[in-house]
């Protein structure tokens, strides 16, 4: 039995992935923002799977203090994390900036998984075969450092694409720094039938299960056991190249330096 943490797992492909993993008997730790919705999801997955080892943690990923509280709770209650799936993401938002004046897309899609993963390293290292799955996107755009810092406003779509490239760039850095952790960035599929895609575009191309299936396979399949530092494009059904900037050492170094400076304030 593996202990698997899935962020953003009260709906969409996060929830579908959790159901698949729960049915296989794994201990699944769900994350959500809303306590009532999280509790309902836990109960629903327990009933669907017949698995009682389904638990939950609450955190607003736009609030760094809230993330820190969640991290401490996980460290207190769990001895190891075998798999971390950084699935939580935002495209449209009523609030455009968080308390640190960072765009919500950057805060939730990039900074939150960065902070969470780096701080859960001790628990990941307790696993015999740890994996980190980072949810990227086919939409990737060159990161504007002023936009990253919250000093320049960009469109929702551009901020989303920039945040997903930032996550992919950091994913490759993390993979190189921690070769013992199998870290994979993945585009789960474009315009899947999820709440986020439908709110943003009022349209979808593929069922949400397409994304959940690849996340399930990346999590457990031996076929991906030696895939550290790679990018899987589920639109093409195979590993592929990410945006060119993800391989630009100067741009990657700048991103990580600025990220550390922002988070140290």
Sine and cosine of phi, psi and omega as CSV:
sin_phi,cos_phi,sin_psi,cos_psi,sin_omega,cos_omega
0.00,0.00,0.79,-0.61,0.02,-1.00
-0.98,-0.18,0.47,-0.88,0.11,-0.99
-0.99,-0.17,0.87,-0.49,-0.15,-0.99
-0.82,-0.57,0.84,-0.54,0.05,-1.00
-0.97,-0.22,0.83,-0.56,0.03,-1.00
-0.86,-0.51,0.89,-0.45,0.04,-1.00
-0.99,0.14,0.48,-0.88,-0.01,-1.00
0.86,0.50,0.78,0.63,-0.16,-0.99
-0.90,-0.43,0.41,0.91,0.07,-1.00
-1.00,-0.08,-0.11,0.99,0.14,-0.99
-0.35,-0.94,-0.02,-1.00,0.08,-1.00
0.90,0.44,-0.45,-0.89,-0.07,-1.00
-0.94,0.33,-0.40,0.92,0.08,-1.00
-0.89,0.46,-0.72,0.69,0.01,-1.00
-0.92,0.39,-0.70,0.72,0.00,-1.00
-0.88,0.47,-0.63,0.78,0.04,-1.00
-0.91,0.42,-0.67,0.75,0.02,-1.00
-0.87,0.50,-0.65,0.76,0.00,-1.00
-0.89,0.45,-0.71,0.70,0.01,-1.00
-0.86,0.51,-0.70,0.71,-0.04,-1.00
-0.94,0.33,-0.61,0.79,0.03,-1.00
-0.90,0.44,-0.62,0.78,0.00,-1.00
-0.91,0.41,-0.35,0.94,0.05,-1.00
-1.00,0.00,0.04,1.00,0.11,-0.99
1.00,0.01,0.21,0.98,-0.01,-1.00
-0.99,0.11,0.41,-0.91,0.10,-1.00
-0.99,0.16,0.89,-0.45,-0.09,-1.00
-0.92,-0.40,0.78,-0.62,0.03,-1.00
-0.96,-0.29,0.94,-0.34,-0.02,-1.00
-1.00,0.05,0.47,-0.88,0.09,-1.00
-0.79,-0.62,0.65,-0.76,0.10,-0.99
-0.44,-0.90,0.15,-0.99,0.02,-1.00
-1.00,-0.03,-0.53,0.85,-0.13,-0.99
-0.97,-0.26,0.85,-0.52,-0.10,-0.99
-0.88,0.47,-0.68,0.73,-0.02,-1.00
-0.90,0.44,-0.72,0.69,-0.01,-1.00
-0.91,0.41,-0.62,0.78,0.03,-1.00
-0.89,0.45,-0.71,0.70,0.00,-1.00
-0.89,0.46,-0.68,0.73,0.02,-1.00
-0.89,0.46,-0.65,0.76,-0.01,-1.00
-0.92,0.39,-0.67,0.74,0.05,-1.00
-0.85,0.53,-0.75,0.66,-0.03,-1.00
-0.90,0.44,-0.64,0.77,0.00,-1.00
-0.90,0.45,-0.70,0.71,-0.03,-1.00
-0.94,0.35,-0.59,0.80,0.08,-1.00
-0.86,0.51,-0.69,0.72,-0.02,-1.00
-0.93,0.37,-0.68,0.73,-0.02,-1.00
-0.91,0.41,-0.59,0.81,-0.14,-0.99
-0.98,-0.18,-0.33,0.95,-0.12,-0.99
0.93,0.37,0.38,0.92,-0.06,-1.00
-0.92,-0.40,0.86,-0.51,-0.03,-1.00
-1.00,0.01,-0.11,0.99,-0.04,-1.00
-1.00,-0.02,0.81,0.59,0.04,-1.00
-0.89,-0.46,0.85,-0.52,-0.07,-1.00
-0.77,-0.63,0.06,-1.00,-0.05,-1.00
-0.55,-0.83,0.43,-0.90,0.12,-0.99
-0.71,-0.71,0.56,-0.83,-0.05,-1.00
-0.94,-0.34,0.70,-0.72,0.12,-0.99
-0.27,-0.96,0.64,-0.77,0.16,-0.99
-1.00,-0.03,0.94,-0.35,-0.12,-0.99
-0.96,0.30,-0.08,1.00,0.12,-0.99
-1.00,0.05,-0.14,0.99,-0.07,-1.00
-0.92,-0.40,0.95,-0.31,-0.08,-1.00
-0.90,0.44,-0.54,0.84,0.04,-1.00
-0.91,0.40,-0.60,0.80,0.04,-1.00
-0.91,0.42,-0.62,0.79,0.04,-1.00
-0.91,0.42,-0.67,0.74,0.01,-1.00
-0.88,0.48,-0.64,0.76,0.03,-1.00
-0.89,0.45,-0.68,0.74,0.02,-1.00
-0.90,0.44,-0.67,0.74,0.01,-1.00
-0.87,0.50,-0.70,0.71,0.00,-1.00
-0.90,0.44,-0.61,0.79,0.03,-1.00
-0.90,0.44,-0.68,0.73,0.00,-1.00
-0.91,0.42,-0.70,0.72,0.00,-1.00
-0.89,0.46,-0.54,0.84,0.00,-1.00
-0.95,0.30,-0.60,0.80,-0.17,-0.99
-0.98,-0.20,-0.20,0.98,-0.08,-1.00
-0.73,-0.68,0.66,-0.75,-0.02,-1.00
-1.00,0.06,-0.40,0.92,-0.01,-1.00
-0.42,-0.91,0.38,-0.92,0.19,-0.98
-0.83,-0.56,0.87,-0.49,0.01,-1.00
-0.99,0.14,-0.66,0.75,-0.03,-1.00
-0.72,-0.69,0.74,-0.67,0.13,-0.99
-0.88,-0.47,0.87,-0.49,0.05,-1.00
-0.95,-0.31,0.96,-0.30,0.01,-1.00
-1.00,0.09,1.00,0.09,-0.11,-0.99
-0.98,-0.19,-0.47,0.88,-0.10,-1.00
-0.83,0.56,0.71,-0.71,0.00,-1.00
-0.38,-0.93,0.32,-0.95,0.02,-1.00
-0.65,-0.76,0.59,-0.80,0.08,-1.00
-0.88,-0.48,-0.92,0.40,0.08,-1.00
-1.00,-0.03,0.52,-0.85,-0.02,-1.00
-0.43,-0.90,0.67,-0.74,0.08,-1.00
-0.89,0.47,-0.61,0.79,-0.01,-1.00
-0.97,-0.23,0.80,-0.60,-0.09,-1.00
-1.00,0.04,-0.44,0.90,-0.02,-1.00
-0.77,-0.64,0.49,-0.87,0.08,-1.00
-1.00,-0.03,-0.16,-0.99,-0.08,-1.00
-0.92,0.39,-0.39,0.92,0.04,-1.00
-1.00,0.03,0.15,0.99,-0.02,-1.00
0.92,0.39,0.41,0.91,0.06,-1.00
-1.00,-0.07,0.62,-0.78,0.06,-1.00
-0.84,0.55,0.65,-0.76,-0.08,-1.00
-0.86,0.50,-0.56,0.83,0.01,-1.00
-0.91,0.42,-0.70,0.72,0.04,-1.00
-0.91,0.41,-0.67,0.74,-0.05,-1.00
-0.88,0.48,-0.77,0.64,-0.10,-0.99
-0.99,0.14,-0.66,0.75,-0.13,-0.99
-0.99,0.11,-0.40,0.92,-0.05,-1.00
-0.85,-0.53,-0.86,0.51,-0.08,-1.00
-0.89,0.46,-0.66,0.75,-0.03,-1.00
-0.87,0.49,-0.78,0.62,0.03,-1.00
-0.91,0.42,-0.53,0.85,0.07,-1.00
-0.87,0.50,-0.80,0.60,-0.03,-1.00
-0.89,0.46,-0.71,0.70,-0.04,-1.00
-0.88,0.47,-0.77,0.64,-0.08,-1.00
-0.91,0.41,-0.72,0.69,-0.01,-1.00
-0.87,0.49,-0.59,0.81,-0.04,-1.00
-0.99,0.11,-0.30,0.96,0.06,-1.00
-1.00,-0.09,0.13,0.99,0.01,-1.00
-0.78,0.63,-0.71,0.70,-0.01,-1.00
-0.84,0.54,-0.61,0.79,0.00,-1.00
-0.97,0.26,-0.60,0.80,0.04,-1.00
-0.90,0.44,-0.60,0.80,-0.03,-1.00
-0.96,0.30,-0.22,0.98,0.08,-1.00
-0.98,0.18,-0.22,0.98,0.00,-1.00
-0.99,0.13,0.52,-0.86,0.05,-1.00
-0.95,0.30,-0.48,0.88,-0.03,-1.00
-0.53,-0.85,0.94,0.34,-0.08,-1.00
-0.95,0.32,0.56,-0.83,0.09,-1.00
-0.72,-0.69,0.58,-0.82,0.14,-0.99
-0.83,-0.56,0.84,-0.55,0.01,-1.00
-0.93,-0.37,0.90,-0.44,-0.03,-1.00
-0.96,-0.27,0.83,-0.56,-0.06,-1.00
-0.99,0.17,0.98,-0.20,0.07,-1.00
-1.00,-0.02,-0.46,-0.89,-0.04,-1.00
-0.30,-0.95,0.35,-0.94,0.14,-0.99
-0.93,0.38,-0.43,0.90,0.05,-1.00
-0.99,0.13,0.96,-0.28,0.04,-1.00
-0.70,-0.71,0.76,-0.65,-0.02,-1.00
-0.69,-0.72,0.55,-0.84,-0.01,-1.00
-0.75,0.67,0.76,-0.64,-0.06,-1.00
-0.97,0.23,0.85,-0.53,0.12,-0.99
-1.00,0.08,0.89,-0.46,-0.03,-1.00
-0.88,0.48,-0.66,0.75,0.09,-1.00
-0.86,0.51,-0.60,0.80,0.03,-1.00
-0.93,0.36,-0.64,0.77,0.05,-1.00
-0.85,0.52,-0.65,0.76,-0.02,-1.00
-0.98,0.22,-0.20,0.98,-0.05,-1.00
1.00,0.04,0.21,0.98,-0.03,-1.00
-1.00,-0.08,-0.06,1.00,0.00,-1.00
-0.63,-0.77,0.77,-0.64,0.02,-1.00
-1.00,0.05,0.73,-0.69,0.08,-1.00
-0.78,-0.62,0.22,-0.98,-0.02,-1.00
-0.92,0.39,0.33,-0.94,0.04,-1.00
-0.82,0.57,-0.73,0.68,-0.06,-1.00
-0.91,0.42,-0.62,0.78,0.00,-1.00
-0.95,0.32,-0.65,0.76,0.04,-1.00
-0.89,0.45,-0.64,0.77,0.03,-1.00
-0.88,0.48,-0.76,0.64,-0.02,-1.00
-0.89,0.45,-0.63,0.78,0.05,-1.00
-0.91,0.41,-0.67,0.74,-0.03,-1.00
-0.90,0.43,-0.59,0.81,-0.01,-1.00
-0.96,0.29,-0.56,0.83,0.10,-1.00
-0.94,0.35,-0.66,0.75,0.03,-1.00
-0.85,0.53,-0.69,0.73,0.03,-1.00
-0.88,0.47,-0.64,0.77,-0.01,-1.00
-0.93,0.38,-0.67,0.74,0.02,-1.00
-0.88,0.48,-0.74,0.68,0.01,-1.00
-0.91,0.41,-0.59,0.81,0.01,-1.00
-0.84,0.55,-0.68,0.74,0.01,-1.00
-0.92,0.38,-0.62,0.79,0.04,-1.00
-0.90,0.43,-0.73,0.69,0.00,-1.00
-0.87,0.48,-0.66,0.75,-0.01,-1.00
-0.89,0.46,-0.66,0.76,-0.02,-1.00
-0.95,0.32,-0.60,0.80,-0.03,-1.00
-0.96,0.29,-0.50,0.87,-0.06,-1.00
-0.80,-0.61,0.96,0.28,-0.05,-1.00
-0.90,0.44,-0.31,0.95,0.01,-1.00
-0.98,0.21,-0.19,0.98,0.04,-1.00
-0.95,-0.32,0.84,-0.54,-0.03,-1.00
-0.98,0.20,0.99,-0.17,-0.10,-1.00
-0.95,-0.30,0.83,-0.55,-0.06,-1.00
-0.78,-0.63,0.76,-0.66,0.16,-0.99
-1.00,-0.07,0.62,-0.78,-0.07,-1.00
-0.60,-0.80,0.72,-0.69,0.26,-0.96
-1.00,0.01,0.95,-0.32,-0.11,-0.99
-0.95,0.31,-0.20,0.98,-0.02,-1.00
0.68,-0.73,0.62,-0.78,-0.04,-1.00
-0.99,0.13,0.67,-0.75,0.05,-1.00
0.73,0.69,0.84,0.55,0.11,-0.99
-0.96,0.27,0.36,-0.93,-0.05,-1.00
-0.98,0.21,0.97,0.24,-0.01,-1.00
-0.83,-0.56,0.26,-0.96,0.02,-1.00
-0.85,0.53,-0.67,0.74,-0.05,-1.00
-0.89,0.45,-0.73,0.68,-0.03,-1.00
-0.92,0.39,-0.65,0.76,-0.03,-1.00
-0.94,0.34,-0.58,0.81,0.07,-1.00
-0.93,0.38,-0.62,0.79,-0.06,-1.00
-0.98,0.21,-0.65,0.76,-0.16,-0.99
-0.85,-0.53,-0.14,0.99,-0.06,-1.00
0.79,0.61,0.64,0.77,-0.10,-0.99
-0.26,-0.96,0.42,-0.91,0.15,-0.99
-0.47,-0.88,0.39,-0.92,-0.03,-1.00
-0.96,-0.28,-0.56,0.83,-0.13,-0.99
-0.68,-0.73,0.41,-0.91,0.05,-1.00
-0.91,0.41,0.49,-0.87,-0.01,-1.00
-0.88,0.48,-0.47,0.88,-0.04,-1.00
-0.89,0.46,-0.38,0.93,0.07,-1.00
-0.86,0.50,-0.68,0.74,0.02,-1.00
-0.95,0.32,-0.66,0.75,-0.01,-1.00
-0.90,0.43,-0.60,0.80,-0.02,-1.00
-0.90,0.43,-0.69,0.72,-0.01,-1.00
-0.94,0.35,-0.57,0.82,0.05,-1.00
-0.91,0.42,-0.66,0.75,0.05,-1.00
-0.87,0.50,-0.71,0.71,-0.03,-1.00
-0.93,0.37,-0.67,0.74,0.03,-1.00
-0.89,0.45,-0.51,0.86,-0.02,-1.00
-0.96,0.29,-0.67,0.74,-0.19,-0.98
-0.89,-0.46,-0.44,0.90,-0.16,-0.99
-0.94,0.34,0.69,-0.72,0.09,-1.00
-0.91,0.41,-0.33,0.95,0.01,-1.00
-0.89,0.45,-0.37,0.93,-0.02,-1.00
-0.94,-0.33,0.27,0.96,-0.08,-1.00
-0.92,0.39,-0.41,0.91,-0.02,-1.00
-0.89,-0.46,0.73,0.68,-0.12,-0.99
-0.91,-0.43,0.36,0.93,-0.05,-1.00
-0.85,0.53,0.75,-0.66,0.08,-1.00
0.98,0.18,0.30,0.95,-0.02,-1.00
-0.94,-0.33,0.23,-0.97,0.00,-1.00
-0.85,-0.52,0.88,-0.48,0.01,-1.00
-0.99,-0.17,0.82,-0.57,0.00,-1.00
-0.96,-0.26,0.97,-0.23,-0.07,-1.00
-0.96,0.26,-0.19,0.98,0.15,-0.99
-0.93,0.37,-0.53,0.85,-0.01,-1.00
-0.97,-0.23,-0.19,0.98,0.07,-1.00
0.96,0.27,0.46,0.89,-0.03,-1.00
-0.28,-0.96,0.13,-0.99,0.12,-0.99
-0.93,0.36,0.56,-0.83,-0.08,-1.00
-0.45,-0.89,0.09,-1.00,0.08,-1.00
-0.99,0.17,0.66,-0.75,0.15,-0.99
-0.99,0.14,-0.17,-0.99,0.07,-1.00
-0.83,0.55,0.58,-0.81,-0.03,-1.00
-0.81,0.59,-0.55,0.83,-0.04,-1.00
-0.89,0.46,-0.42,0.91,-0.01,-1.00
-0.92,0.40,-0.26,0.97,-0.01,-1.00
-0.92,-0.39,0.13,0.99,0.01,-1.00
-1.00,-0.03,0.97,-0.25,-0.14,-0.99
-0.86,0.50,-0.58,0.81,-0.01,-1.00
-0.93,0.37,-0.72,0.70,0.00,-1.00
-0.92,0.39,-0.62,0.78,0.03,-1.00
-0.90,0.43,-0.70,0.71,0.00,-1.00
-0.88,0.47,-0.65,0.76,0.02,-1.00
-0.90,0.43,-0.71,0.71,0.01,-1.00
-0.84,0.54,-0.75,0.67,-0.05,-1.00
-0.92,0.39,-0.65,0.76,0.03,-1.00
-0.88,0.47,-0.73,0.68,-0.01,-1.00
-0.91,0.41,-0.64,0.77,0.02,-1.00
-0.86,0.51,-0.74,0.67,0.00,-1.00
-0.88,0.47,-0.62,0.78,0.02,-1.00
-0.91,0.42,-0.68,0.73,0.00,-1.00
-0.89,0.45,-0.67,0.74,-0.06,-1.00
-0.97,0.23,-0.30,0.95,-0.02,-1.00
-1.00,0.09,-0.18,0.98,-0.04,-1.00
-0.95,0.30,0.00,0.00,0.00,0.00
